Amino acid sequence: MAESIYLTAEHEALRQQVQRFVAKEVEPFGELWEERGFVPREVLLKMGSLGFFGITYPGSYGGAGADALTNLVFAEALSQSTFGGFIVTVLVHTDMASPHLARAGSKAQLDRYLRKVIQGELITAVGITEPGAGSDVASLRTRARRDGDAWVLNGAKMFITNGVHADLYFIAARTAEGNSADAKGSRGISMFIVEKGTPGFRVGRTLKKSGWLCSDTAELVFEDCRIPAENLLGEENGGFYALMKNFQTERIALSAMAVGHATQALRLTLAYVLQRKAFGGVLFDKQAIRQRVAMLDAKNQAARQFLYHCAWLVAQGRDCVREVSMLKALTGELVNEVMYACQQFHGAMGYMRETAIERLTRDARVLAIGGGATEVMLEEVAKRFASA
């Protein structure tokens, strides 16, 4: 990697540590995990013991208390794996689900859960998307009704990463009553902690995906699921704003995945075209191929610099919804552009399941969809042009 104005020697040491872990503990076993459909718990526990799950969390709970730039170094290094399902299993736990607890949890909630989350003893998932509500979070229909000293949840969540094997779920549900604008819109949503095994809560079904095969994905069902009143996470009816705040962390993590996938694909492709013989030479001798690889690398390097700038903005506490939305749209589209060309340059071999480029191509497709589809991200950018 080229030197960066954002990074320190400590960042580089973390990057190398994560890359060694991926090379030793992930890449040799990923194909088996793909067949089984999940990442083994012992691998996640090992990552917890190495401190990978608490990078931004308080030292009082076993975390490192580091900033968004350090967290990005971790995510980018993790994303050098060729198994997207492994990467997203981890990043959902560290960057998409558990931050809800870390940012909004009461002292009692933090004391009960956060240390175990950091150690990998409790793996987390977040339930926002529903059969009829994805990027349009304000349209979700799962409801939570207060009943004495409890909340009662009814509804369903769809496409939930870590949904089958998680221990702790952070669930968005509508809590405002009646037909007011609050009850129907974004201001009537709250977040809840639901533990695995709670009566009335079940995994409806395990979902089969095109990619991310070693990531477990589920439909979650809540049928009169009764949880203690103290399992409300943050303020009642304040969940929408918590979700919007965490989307910046989530989208930077997914952008890191995209840049990491593109980086690996270009490395694999360059190695392949330098040795693949055709027409009296190697493929790299063909101007069209080497210039296409060069341009894609240039685009990916530019996207990487923007990625680090966005993480720097977050670390500085700046409002960066516009920039992060740009980043997510840019990298989600770019990684698919890179994959199309790289798979093409591998020829028939790139279409074989035994190759990393085939897997990366499948895994990359969802990065323009999940965490905010490209079109939604571009709307977030466009409606801020007047105030730019």
Summary of the structure (lengths in Angstrom):
residues: 388
radius of gyration: 21.2
end to end distance: 32.0
largest distance: 79.4
contacts: 1345
relative contact order: 0.11
helix: 56%
strand: 16%
